[in-house]
Amino acid sequence: MRVPGIKVGVGMVGLWAAIAGLSAWHNLDMLNDQDRQAALTRARMVVTVIQTTRLWTAKHGGVYVPATEATPPNQWLVDPQRDVEINGRPFTKINPSYMTRQVAEMINAGEQLSLRLTSRRPIRPGNAPDDWEDRALIEFEAGLAEKLELVAGGTGPFYRYISRMLVEEPCLKCHAAQGYQVGDVRGGLSVSIPLAEFTVVSDPIRRQTLLVHGLGFVLLAGASLIFLARLQRSWLRLEAARALQERMVAERTTELSAANDELARSNAELEHFAYIASHDLQEPLRMIGAYAQLVEKRYGPALDQDGREFLGYLSDGAGRMKNLIDDLLAYSRVGRAEAALADVSLEDLLDNALINLDASIAESGATVVRTTPLPQVRGAAPLLVRLLQNLIGNALKYRSPDLPPRVAVTAGRAGPEWVVSVSDNGIGVPADARERIFQIFQRLHTKSAYPGTGIGLAIAKKIVERHGGRIWVEEGPAGGSVFRFTVPAASPDVASTQQGRP
């Protein structure tokens, strides 16, 4: 686990800075666009009023006003009726251009905006365009209707707006001589408005926007750094806990491995001891049995009742000891011997087990059936024969006193394994003893009722475990017991060959 460091913190602060910056830029750009739209709206209003007034004046052929120092006769107007006298007072004609110039002078006297009439072919030289207006007039001739730009000025930036003026029928009275036709671009009305006229309203909003975004950035970046610091502490604690857990697991693993090694060594020694002890006990036990038989043969008639009874106890004890030693040897051999696994037929193994049990089957009148064909399995043949022999022999021993024994051997596939079942109609196994009966020397009945050493099922369990399987017992559907164990299936080639048999 990698604990987030300073680079993550710097990255988070940078991310919030980028988000806050982009949001602020977007909002400021919207304010700039609002200023632009406001300037465009005001300029259009001014131009609309001037254009309407000019058209009215042109339709009336001009208007007469008193000639004064502020409004002298228009020297650029060629009209024989330019100057007239009414009631002894001089009047002069005002055409649309002169009227526009008079209105522009009044507007320009203020500081809020300025207005002027311009043309690339002016009659009055003072109406000639400047560079910005000239570029706009050229664009008008190409089809542009209006233009607005924010430009720098001596007293600050200002918006420049110009709208084209097209020649209409009344305009030809003055401009037909210049070769104009209806629809031609005659010139333009130029309006200039200081940017400060609009920023006086939008600047407080700009400051508020910058303040809100700045505070938002500080709060979000601060909260992120606090969260990161807490996350670092949590990760460090988690890392320490994980390291402690790993150390504990390693220690426990080492201890468990040592315990397993010790247990394996102890089990090996125990099995070796059982094998040696059982093997070494065979000779003195044979001697005891042989001399007991010799005493009974030579001196039996001379013994009284108690002596013959004691001699019987001696012979019976020697026999039971021999059976116990034989079972111990068998149990130890299962643990000591290396199981040579091969693909074997469970049918053949069962036949061998029944041959070994032939006397017990005949004595008990038992019936052993196979309700399903038995498969090929992977295992050690001698051990599996002993396993089947122990389970069937167990069924014959613990038979019901009023029923002839009936044993059924079946098998069913369960993935990579076969589940083999040995069921009987005997006395059954109590539910609370179904785990205990597989332990060595565990008996549920007295030796007088059912003889035996209590090792047979322990041997069966050990054989199954040597094959990587498990064994258990259940109650039969109609009474009795069902012993089940798992054993690996044969290799696919062998299994398919078996399935293909007629």
N, C-alpha and C positions, 0 to 999 in steps of 0.2 A: 504494500500500500504506500502510495506516494503522498506525503503531506503537502498541500498547496503552499507555495512560498510567495516571495515578494513579487515575482513576475505575474502571478495570478492577480494580486492586489492592484498592481499597476495596470494590468489589462482591464480589470473591472472599472477602475477609475477612468481609463481611456475610453471604454465603451460608453459609460454614462456621459462623459464630456462630448463624445461624438453625437450621441442621441440629443443631448440638450442643445448642442450647437446647431444641429440640423433643424430641430424644432424652432429655435429662435430665428434662424435664417429664414425658414418658411414663413413665420409670422411677420417678420420685418419686410419680407418681399411682398406679402399681402398688403401691408400698410403702404409700401411704395406704390403698389398697383392702385390702391385706393386714391393716393395723391394724384397719380397720373389720370385716373378716371375723372376726378374732380376738376382738374385743369382742363381736360378735354371738354367736359360738359360746359364749363364757364366760357371757354373760347368759342365753342359752337353757338352759344346763346348770343354772344356779342356779334359774331359774324352773321347770324340769322337776322338780327335786328337791322344791321347795316345793309345787308343784301335786300331785305324787304323795303327799306326806305329808299334805297337807290333805284329799285325797280319802280316804285311809285313815282319818284321824281322823273325817271326816264319816260314813263307812260304819259306824264303831263307836260313833257317837253321842257322841263325845268321849272323853277319857281323864281319869282322876283322878290328881292329883299332890299331894304334901303342900303345904298352904298355908303359905307363908313370906312374909317381908318382900319378897323379890324376886319372888315369885309369889303376890300376894294374890288373893282371890276377884275374878272378873271382874264388875264392877258393871254391865256392859252386856249380861250374859247373863241372860235371863229363863228360869229353869228351877227348879222346886221342889226338884230334887235336885242343885242346883249345889254345895251344901256338905254333906259327910257326915263322920262320925267313924268311924275304923277303929282298934280297939284303943286307944281313948282319944286318938287323934291326929287332928287336923283335916285333911281332904283337900278339894280344890276341883276342879271339872270344867274341863278345858281344851278349848274348842271350836276349830275350824279357824282362826278369825280370831285368837283369843287366842294360839294356838300360833304362828301366822305372826308376830305382833307380838313374841313372846318370842324367836323365832329371829332376827328382824330386828335386835333390840337387841344380840344377841350378835355378828351380822355387822358391824353398824355400829360396834361398839367398835374394829374394826380400821381400817386406812387403805386397804385394797386395793379395796373396793367397799362400797356401801350398798344396802339393800333396804327397801321399804315397801309396805304394802297400801293401796290407795286405791279410792274409789268416789264416784260423783256422788250416791248416796243412802246415806251411811254411817250405821251405827247409832252408832258411836263418833265423835264430832266430830273427833278427831285424825286420822281416816283421810280427811278431806276432801282433794280433789286441789289441787295448785297449778295455775297457769295452763297450764304445758306439759302436765301430766297431764290437765287438763280437756279441752284440745283433742284429745288423743289418745283419750280416752274417747268423745268425740263421734264421732270417726272410726271407732271400734270399732262404735258403734251403726249406722254406715253400711256396715259389712262388713269393715273393716280388722282383721287378726288381730294384728299387732305393729308396733312402730315403733322406729327407732333414729336418733339424731341426735347430732352432735358440737356441744356448746354450751360457752360460756365460763363460767368459774367464778372464784371469788376466789383459789384456789390454783393455777389453771391450767385448761385445757380438759379436758373429760371427756365420755365417751359416756353418753347417757341412753337407756335401753331400757325399754319397757313392753309387757307381753303381756296380752291380754284374759283375763278369767275368766268362763266361762259357767256358768249355773246347771245343776246336775245334780240327779238325784232325791234324793240324801242331803242336798243343801243346803236343800231345802224345809222341813226340820225347824225351821230357824231363820229362814228368809227368806220362807216362804209368806205370813206375816202382812203382809209389805211388798208383796204382790201379784205377786211374781216367779213365773215359770213356767220349766219346763225349756227351756234354750236361750237364755234372755235373758242379756244382758251384765250381770253383777253388778258388775264393777269391773275392776281390773287390778293386776298385780304390777309395781312399778317398781324398776329396777336402775340404779345409777350407778357407772361405773368410770372412774377417772382415765386420761387419755390416756397419761400417763407410764408406766403399766403395760406398754404395748406399744412405745412409742418407745425404751425402754431397749434393746430388741433391734434395732429398725429404724433408729435414728439412726446407728449406725456404718455401716450399709449406705448410708444417705443420704449421709453424708460421703464414703464411698468412691465413690459414684456421681458426686457433684459433682466430686471430684478427678479421676476418670478422664475425665469429659467435658471438664473444664477443660484437662487435659493434652492430650487429643485435639484440642481446638480449637486450642491453641497450636501443636502439631506440624503439623496440617493447614494452618492459616493460614500458619505459617512456611514450610512446604514449598511452598505455593502462591506465596508472595511470592518465594521463591528461584527457583522455576520461571519466574515472570513476569519476574523480572530477567534471567534467562538468555535467555528468549524475546525480551525487548526488545533485548538485545545481538545475538542472532542476526538479528533483523529489521533492526536498524540495519546490520549487516554486509551482509545481503542487499540492503537498500535502497541502500547504497553501491555494491555490486557491480552492481546493476541500473542505477544512474545511470551508472556507468562504462561498462557495456555499451551503454546507450543513446547515450552520448556517442561511444563508438567506432563504433557503427553509424551514427550521424549523420555522423561524419567520413568513414567508409568510403562512405556513400551519396553524400556530397558529392563525394568523390574519384571514385567510380564514375560519377556523373552528369557530372562534368567530363570524365572519360575518354571516356564515351559521346558527349558533345558533340564532343569533339576527334576521336573516331573517325568520327562522322557527317560532320563538316566535312572530315576527311581523305579519307573515301570519296567525298564529293561533289566535292572538288577532283580526286581521282584519276579519277573518272568523267568529269568535265569535261575534264581533261587528255587522257584517252584519246580522248574524242570529238573534241576540237579537233585533237589530233595525228593521229588517223586521217583526219579530214576534210581536213586540210592536206596530208597525204601523198598523197592521191589524185591531185592535179594533177601533181607531179613524177613519180609512178609511171606515170601515163598517158603522160607525155612520154618516159620511159625505154622503155616498151613500144612506143610509136609509132616512135621513132627506131631501136630495135632491128629492128623490122619493115622500116623504110626502108633500113637498112644491108644487111639480108639480101636485099632485093629488088634494090637497085642494085649492090651489090658482092659479093653472095654467090658468083657464079661466079669472081670474082677471088681469093677467099680460099682459103687452103690448108686442109687437114684440121683443124689445130689452131684456126685462126681460126673456121671454121664451128662447131667444138665449143664454143669460148668464147662465140660468139654464141648458141648454144643454151642454154648455162648462164645467160646474161644474160636471155633471154626466159623461161626456166623460173622463174628467181628472181623476175622481175617478176610472173609469174602467181601464184606462191605468196604473194608479198608482198601482191598484191591480195586474194587469198582471206583472208589473215590480217587485213588492214585491214577487210575487209567484216565478218568475224566480230567484231572488236573494236568496230566501230560498232554491230553488233547487240547485243553484250553491254552496252555503255554505254547504249544506248537503253532496254534493259529497266530499268536503274536510274534513268534520268532521266525516263522517260515516266510520266505519271499513268495508272494502269490504270482505265479506265471499265468498271466491273462491270455486268453485265446477265445476265438469264436467257437462256442460249443452248443450242442443241442440240449435244450431243457428236457425234451422227451427222453433222450438217452440217459441223462443224469437221473431222472426220476426212475427209470427202469433199474439202474444200478442200486438206488436207494431201496427200492422194493425188494430186490434180491436179498439185500442185507437184513431186511425186516421180515423175510418170508416166514420164519418160525413164529414171530409175534402176531403176524396177520392170521396165520392158520389157527393159532391158539385162541385168539379173540374172536374169530369168525368175522373179521372186518372186511369191508369192501372199499377199495380205493379207485376212484373214477377220475377221468379227465373230461370235463364238460366242454372244453375248448381246446383246439390244437395248441401245443406249447411251442414257443418260438425259439429261435437262435438267440443266444445272449453272449455277452462278453464277460468271461470270468475264469476262475481257477476251478477246473473240474473236480478235483478231490474235495475242495472246501465246499463247493455247492452240493455235492452228493451228501456230505456230512450234514449240511444245513437242512436239506429236504428230509433226510433220515431222522434228524432230531425232532423236526416239527411233526412229521407223521407219527413217529414213535411216541411223542408227547400226546398226540390225539388218541392213540391206542391205549396208553396208560390211564389217562383221565377220562375213560369212557363212562357212559351212563350205565348203571347196574341193570336196567330193565330194557336196554336197546342194544342191538348189535352195532358195533362201530361202523360209521360210514364217513369216509374222508374224500373230499373233492379238491382237486388241484386245478386252478384256472390261472389265466394270465391276460392282462390288458395293457395296451400301449399308453404311455403318458409322456409325450415328447421324446426326449432321447433315452428314456428308460422303459422297462417293463415292470409292471406291478404284479407280482405273483401272489396268489392267495391260496392258503391251505385252510379249508373250513371243515368243521366236524360237528357231530351231534352229541358231544360229551357234556360234562358237568359245567363247562363254562368257567370264566374268570371274573371275579367280582370287580366292579368298576374302580374301586380304590386300590386294587392290587395290580392293575394293568401296566404300570410303570415298574413296579418293584420286582415282578417275576423275572425280568431280564438281568437282574443283578446276581452275582455269583453267590451260591449257598443260600439263596432265598427260596423258602418252601412255604406253601400255603396249607399243607396237610402233613400229618404225622407219617413217619416211615412205615408204621404198621399198616396204615390205610393205603398208601401209595408209595412203594419203595422208590429210592433214587437218591442222588447226591445233591440235587439243586444246582447243577452246573450246565445242564443241557441247553437251556434257553440263553444263558450267558455266552456259551460257545456260539449259538446261532447269531446272537447280536454282534459278536466280534467278527464273525465271518462276513456278515452283511456290511459292517462298517469298513472292513478291508476292501470291499468292492465299491466304496464310496456311496453306499445306500443307507437306508434306514428301515427299521422293523417296528411293528406295532401290532396290537391285538384289539379286536372289536367283538362285540356281541353278534352272534349269527342271527339272521332274519327269523329262523325258527328255533332259536336256542343254540346252545353250544358256543363255540368260539370260531373266529376267523382271524388267522395270523396272516399278515400281509408284509411283504418286503419288496424293496426296489432293487433292480440290478440293471447295469448298462445294457442297451441293445447292441446287437452285433453290428459289424461294419456294414455300410449300405450295400455293398456287392453281395455279401453273404445273405443279408435280409431279403434282397430282391430275388436271389436264387431260390430261397426257401418259399417265397410267395408264388414263384412260378412253377412249383412242383404240382403234379396232378394229384 
